[in-house]
Amino acid sequence: MRVAVVEHQTVRPFELVRQAVAAGHEVTFVTCDLDLYLKGSAVADTDLRLAARVVTPSSTADPARLVEALAPVAAASGLDAVITVSEQHTLAVAEAGARLGLPHTALDAVRLTRDKFGARRRLAEAGIPQPGYRLAATVQEAVAAARELRCPVVVKPVDGSASVNVGVAEDLAQAAEYAEKILAVDGYGRSAPAARRVLIEEYMSGPVVSCETLSAEGHHLVLGITDRELTALPHQVELGGCFPAPVAEAEQVAAVCRAALDAIGFDLGAAHTELVLTPDGPRIVEINGRLAGGLMPFVFGAALGRSLYADLVDVITTRTLPRLAPTGLVAGIRSLVAERAGRLAAIEPSPLRERPGVVDYEIRRKVGDHVHPPRNNRDRCGSVITVAPTAREARALAHEVAATTRLVVTPAAPGQAPSAARSTTSSTVRN
C-alpha cells in the first residue's frame, strides 16, 4: 500500500513511518515544519530516510493546501490512504482523504473530536451521562460559567491536546487565570490555528482511565483499558499507568466508550477515549480521534505483542479490524519528571534499566535543558516501560526504575532566571 503520513508526534517522530515501511508500505511523509522533527539532525540520520519522499507544503492544517500537496503524489504513484497521529491535523487529513477519494473517518465525527463542546452536546443528545459544561469566549463568560457550575471546575481549550493549558480551578480567580491563558493562544504550531474558546466543566471525582479502540465500518474493537497515575491538582498530568488495567468496571467502560463513539459517528481509525470512574458510573472526559499520544502506542504494543502503528495503517487501508491473541502480559509506564524548575545539571540513569521486564527506557532531556515540575505532558523528561504477568508487578518495576533515576537540577533563586542560578541540588524523579 502507498500511504501518506501527515505530521506526527514529536516524541519518536518518525515511528509511524518506520513501522509502516517495515510492514511493507510505501510512505510519503508530509510536514510544514520539518526542522521541528529533525532538531538539527540530517534526514539520513533519522528513520525519515525510509520514506519514499518528503513533501513540505506551507500548511498541513488547511485541507486545500494538503490536497494540493498530495495530488501530484496520488497522480504519479498512486495513494491508498492519508493518515495522521497528530491531534491538530486529524480534520485536515480526513477532509483531504474525502476530496482524494481515499478511506477516511466520517467528517462530522472528526469535527466533534476537535470540538469538545460540540462533542458534549452530541453526547447529551444521545443520553450519555456526563458532567455539566459551558462554553466561554471571554474571561468574563468563563468566570460566569464557573460560578454557575460551582468550583472546582475543569477549564480547558475546546480544541487542545496534551493537557496544555488545562487546569482545575478551585475558585473564580483561578478560572479567570486559566481562561486568560487559553484565550491568548492563537495557534498550536505546524500551521494549526487555535479556536480560542474555553470549555468549563464540572469536576468529576474518581479514577481516570482511557479506553483504546480501533474502528472499521462502524464496529469498535476495544484493545484494552489504561489506568492513570496523576499529579496533584490543579494540572493532573499523567505520570504513569498500566495496560490492560484490571479495572472492575471494564465492561461498563467499554460499553460507554462504544456508545460515545456511535453517538459522534466515529467509523474508521483509532480513538483514545478518556473517562472518569465516578461513584455513579463511568463518565466521558473527551474523545480523541487518534492513537493515544506520547509513548502509549509502545505500551500497548508491549502488552499485545504487536505494532499498533502497523495496525492503524491496516485498519484504514483495508477497513478491517485485527484479531488479537492473548499474551498474558501487562505493560506499565512511568514518566521521569523533575521535582523543581531549573537547569538540568546532571543525569544519572537508573542502574536497574537493564533488569528483565524493562523493555524501554529513555531520558529525553540533556544536560543544560530547562526543566519544570509537570504542568502538562510536555514537561515529562523521559519514561520507563515495563512488562510483567500482572499490573501490580509491572507498575512496581516501573516505579523502582523511575525512583533510581536521578535528575540533578540547578534551581533558580526567587526572581532569578534558571541560567543565573548559583547552587546545585539533587532532585530525584517522582516515584
C-alpha positions in Angstrom: 0.0 0.0 0.0 1.0 3.6 -0.6 0.3 5.8 2.4 0.9 9.5 3.2 1.7 10.2 6.8 0.8 13.8 7.7 2.7 15.3 10.6 3.4 13.2 13.7 4.0 13.3 17.4 7.3 14.9 18.3 8.3 12.1 20.6 10.0 9.5 18.3 8.6 11.5 15.4 9.1 9.0 12.6 7.9 5.9 14.3 4.8 5.6 12.1 7.0 5.9 9.0 9.4 3.2 10.3 6.7 0.7 11.2 4.6 1.3 8.1 7.7 0.7 5.9 8.6 -2.4 8.0 5.1 -3.7 7.3 5.7 -3.3 3.5 4.1 0.0 2.8 5.5 2.9 0.7 5.4 6.1 2.7 5.3 9.7 1.9 5.9 12.0 4.8 4.1 15.4 4.8 5.0 18.3 7.1 5.1 22.0 7.1 7.8 22.1 9.7 10.5 19.5 9.0 13.0 21.2 11.4 10.7 20.6 14.3 11.2 16.9 13.9 14.9 16.8 12.8 16.1 19.0 15.6 19.4 19.7 13.8 19.8 16.1 12.5 20.1 15.2 8.8 17.3 13.2 7.2 19.8 10.4 6.6 20.4 10.0 10.3 16.7 9.5 11.2 14.0 7.0 10.3 12.7 9.5 7.8 15.3 8.2 5.4 13.0 5.2 5.0 10.2 7.3 3.4 9.9 7.2 -0.3 9.6 11.0 -0.4 9.1 14.0 1.9 6.6 16.7 0.9 6.7 20.1 2.7 3.6 22.3 1.9 3.1 25.7 3.6 0.3 24.3 5.6 -0.8 20.8 6.7 -3.8 22.0 8.8 -5.5 23.6 5.7 -7.3 20.8 3.7 -6.9 22.7 0.4 -3.2 23.1 0.8 -2.9 19.4 1.9 -4.8 18.2 -1.2 -2.7 20.4 -3.4 0.5 18.8 -1.9 -0.8 15.2 -2.2 -2.5 15.4 -5.6 0.8 15.0 -7.6 1.8 12.1 -5.4 -1.5 10.4 -6.0 -1.3 11.1 -9.7 2.3 9.9 -10.1 2.5 6.8 -8.0 -1.0 6.3 -6.5 -2.1 6.8 -2.9 -4.2 4.3 -0.8 -4.5 6.3 2.4 -3.6 9.5 4.2 -3.0 9.1 7.9 -2.0 11.2 11.0 -1.4 10.7 14.7 -1.3 14.4 15.3 -4.4 15.7 17.1 -4.4 19.1 15.4 -4.3 17.6 11.9 -7.0 14.9 12.1 -9.7 17.1 10.5 -7.5 18.3 7.6 -6.4 14.7 6.9 -10.0 13.4 6.9 -11.1 16.2 4.6 -8.1 15.6 2.3 -9.0 11.9 2.2 -12.6 12.7 1.3 -11.5 15.0 -1.5 -9.0 12.5 -2.9 -11.5 9.6 -2.7 -9.4 7.8 0.0 -10.6 6.0 3.1 -11.3 8.5 5.9 -13.1 8.9 9.2 -16.6 10.4 8.9 -16.0 14.2 8.7 -18.7 15.0 11.3 -17.1 12.6 13.7 -13.7 14.2 13.3 -15.1 17.7 13.7 -16.7 16.6 17.0 -13.4 15.2 18.3 -11.8 18.6 17.5 -14.6 20.5 19.2 -15.0 19.3 22.8 -18.1 21.5 23.3 -19.8 20.1 20.2 -19.0 16.6 21.3 -20.5 17.3 24.7 -23.7 18.4 23.0 -23.9 15.3 20.8 -23.3 13.0 23.8 -26.1 14.8 25.7 -28.4 14.4 22.7 -27.6 10.6 22.8 -28.4 10.4 26.5 -24.9 9.6 27.6 -24.4 10.8 31.2 -21.7 13.5 31.6 -20.8 16.5 33.7 -22.3 19.9 33.4 -20.5 22.1 30.9 -20.5 25.6 29.5 -18.7 27.3 26.6 -17.0 30.7 27.0 -15.5 33.1 24.5 -14.2 35.6 27.1 -12.7 35.6 30.5 -15.9 37.1 31.9 -18.0 34.3 30.4 -15.6 31.7 31.8 -16.0 33.2 35.3 -19.8 33.3 35.0 -19.8 29.7 33.9 -17.5 28.6 36.8 -19.8 30.5 39.2 -22.9 28.7 37.7 -21.3 25.2 37.8 -19.6 25.9 41.2 -15.9 25.4 41.7 -13.9 23.2 41.5 -14.3 23.2 37.7 -12.1 22.0 34.8 -11.0 24.8 32.5 -9.6 23.7 29.1 -9.3 24.8 25.5 -12.1 23.5 23.3 -9.6 22.1 20.8 -6.5 21.4 22.9 -4.3 18.4 23.4 -1.5 17.0 25.7 -3.2 18.7 28.7 -1.7 22.0 27.7 -3.5 24.9 29.5 -5.8 22.5 31.2 -6.4 23.1 34.9 -8.8 22.5 37.8 -9.9 25.9 39.1 -10.6 25.9 42.8 -12.1 29.4 42.7 -13.2 32.1 40.3 -9.8 33.8 40.3 -8.2 30.6 39.1 -10.9 30.1 36.5 -10.2 33.6 35.1 -6.4 32.9 35.1 -6.7 29.7 33.2 -9.2 31.1 30.7 -7.0 34.1 30.0 -4.1 31.8 29.1 -6.3 29.7 26.8 -7.7 32.8 25.0 -4.2 34.2 24.5 -3.2 31.2 22.3 -3.7 31.8 18.6 -2.1 28.6 17.2 -0.6 25.2 18.1 2.3 25.2 15.7 2.6 23.4 12.4 0.0 25.8 10.8 -2.7 24.6 13.2 -4.9 27.6 14.4 -6.5 27.7 17.9 -10.2 28.1 18.3 -9.7 30.5 21.2 -12.7 29.2 23.1 -12.9 27.8 26.6 -14.8 24.8 27.9 -15.8 24.9 31.6 -16.8 21.5 33.1 -18.0 20.2 36.4 -15.1 18.5 38.1 -15.6 14.7 38.2 -14.2 12.9 41.2 -12.8 9.4 40.7 -10.1 7.4 39.0 -9.2 8.4 35.4 -8.9 5.7 32.7 -8.9 5.6 29.0 -10.4 3.1 26.5 -8.3 2.4 23.5 -10.1 1.4 20.3 -9.8 0.7 16.6 -12.8 1.1 14.5 -13.8 -0.1 11.0 -17.1 0.0 9.2 -18.6 1.4 12.4 -17.5 -1.5 14.5 -15.3 -0.8 17.6 -12.6 -3.2 18.8 -11.6 -2.4 22.4 -7.9 -3.1 22.7 -8.0 -2.6 26.5 -8.3 0.0 29.2 -5.4 2.1 30.6 -5.4 3.3 34.1 -3.8 6.6 35.2 -1.4 7.8 37.9 -1.8 11.6 38.0 0.0 14.6 39.6 -1.9 16.5 42.2 -4.3 19.3 41.3 -4.5 21.7 39.6 -3.0 20.1 36.5 -3.2 16.4 36.9 -0.5 15.4 34.4 -0.3 11.7 33.6 2.8 10.2 35.4 2.1 6.6 34.5 -0.3 3.7 34.2 -0.8 0.1 33.2 -2.4 -1.5 30.1 -4.5 -3.6 30.1 -5.5 -2.4 33.5 -7.5 -4.7 35.8 -10.4 -2.3 36.1 -13.5 -3.7 37.9 -15.8 -1.5 35.7 -14.1 -2.7 32.5 -17.4 -3.9 30.8 -19.1 -0.6 31.7 -16.2 1.4 30.4 -16.2 -0.4 27.1 -20.0 -0.1 26.7 -19.9 3.7 27.5 -17.0 4.1 25.1 -18.7 2.3 22.2 -21.9 4.3 22.8 -20.0 7.5 22.7 -18.2 6.6 19.5 -21.5 5.6 18.0 -23.1 8.9 19.1 -20.5 11.0 17.3 -20.5 8.7 14.3 -16.8 7.6 14.6 -16.5 4.8 11.9 -12.8 4.4 11.0 -9.4 4.6 12.7 -8.0 4.8 16.2 -9.7 6.5 19.1 -8.4 7.3 22.6 -11.4 8.0 24.9 -10.8 9.3 28.4 -13.2 8.6 31.2 -13.6 9.2 35.0 -14.9 6.3 37.1 -17.3 8.3 39.2 -19.5 6.9 42.0 -22.4 7.0 39.5 -20.5 5.1 36.8 -18.1 5.9 34.0 -18.3 9.4 32.5 -16.7 10.6 29.3 -13.9 13.2 29.7 -13.3 13.5 26.0 -12.9 11.5 22.8 -9.7 11.9 20.8 -9.8 10.6 17.2 -6.3 9.2 17.1 -3.9 6.8 18.8 -3.0 7.7 22.4 -0.1 10.1 22.5 3.5 10.0 23.6 4.9 6.5 24.1 1.5 4.9 24.8 1.4 3.0 21.5 4.7 1.3 22.6 3.0 0.4 25.9 0.1 -1.1 24.0 2.4 -2.9 21.7 4.5 -4.3 24.6 1.3 -5.8 26.2 -0.3 -7.0 23.0 2.8 -8.3 21.2 2.1 -6.3 18.0 2.6 -2.9 16.4 -0.3 -0.5 16.9 1.1 1.8 14.2 1.0 -1.0 11.7 -2.5 -2.0 12.9 -3.6 1.6 12.3 -2.4 1.6 8.7 -4.0 -1.8 8.1 -7.3 -0.7 9.6 -7.5 2.4 7.4 -6.3 0.8 4.2 -8.3 -2.4 4.4 -11.2 -1.2 6.7 -10.9 -4.4 8.7 -10.1 -4.9 12.4 -7.2 -7.1 13.6 -7.6 -10.2 15.6 -5.9 -10.1 19.0 -4.3 -13.0 20.7 -3.8 -13.0 24.4 -0.1 -12.6 25.6 -0.6 -12.9 29.3 1.3 -9.6 29.8 0.6 -6.3 31.3 2.7 -3.2 30.4 3.4 -0.4 32.7 4.8 3.1 32.1 6.2 5.7 34.4 7.3 9.2 33.5 10.6 10.7 34.6 9.9 14.3 35.8 11.8 17.0 37.7 10.7 18.0 41.2 11.8 21.6 40.7 12.3 24.2 38.0 15.8 25.0 36.8 18.6 23.8 34.6 19.4 20.1 34.3 23.0 19.9 35.6 23.5 16.1 35.5 21.7 12.9 34.7 22.2 9.6 36.5 20.4 6.8 34.7 18.9 4.1 36.8 21.2 1.1 37.4 18.1 -1.1 37.1 17.3 -0.1 33.5 18.7 -3.4 32.1 16.6 -5.5 34.6 14.4 -8.2 32.9 11.0 -6.8 32.3 12.3 -3.3 31.4 11.5 -3.1 27.7 12.0 0.7 27.1 14.0 3.3 29.0 14.6 6.8 27.7 15.7 10.2 29.0 14.6 12.8 26.5 16.3 15.8 28.2 20.0 16.6 28.1 22.3 18.5 30.5 21.6 22.2 30.2 17.9 21.9 29.4 15.4 23.9 31.4 13.1 21.5 33.3 10.0 22.1 35.3 7.6 20.1 37.6 4.9 18.7 35.3 2.2 21.2 34.3 1.3 19.3 31.1 2.6 16.2 29.2 5.4 18.2 27.5 7.2 18.7 30.9 8.0 15.0 31.2 11.7 14.3 30.9 11.6 10.6 29.9 10.0 7.3 30.7 10.3 3.7 31.5 8.1 0.9 30.1 7.9 -2.5 31.7 6.1 -5.8 31.2 5.0 -8.4 33.7 2.3 -11.0 34.2 0.3 -8.6 36.5 -0.3 -4.9 36.7 1.0 -4.8 40.2 4.4 -6.3 39.1 4.6 -4.1 36.0 3.8 -1.0 38.0 6.2 -1.8 40.8 9.1 -2.3 38.5 8.4 0.9 36.6 8.3 2.8 39.8 11.5 1.3 41.0 13.4 2.2 37.9 12.0 5.7 37.9 12.9 6.2 41.6 16.5 5.2 41.0 16.9 7.7 38.1 18.4 11.0 39.3 18.0 14.3 37.7 20.3 16.9 39.2 18.8 20.3 38.9 20.2 23.8 39.4 17.3 25.7 40.8 16.7 29.4 40.1 16.6 31.7 43.1 13.4 33.8 43.5 13.2 36.4 40.7 16.3 34.9 39.1 16.4 33.1 35.7 17.4 29.5 35.9 20.5 30.0 33.9 21.7 32.5 36.5 21.3 30.2 39.5 24.4 29.7 41.7 23.9 26.5 43.6 23.2 22.9 42.5 21.0 20.4 44.3 19.9 16.9 43.5 16.3 16.2 42.5 15.1 12.6 42.0 12.1 11.8 39.8 8.8 11.2 41.4 8.1 7.6 42.4 
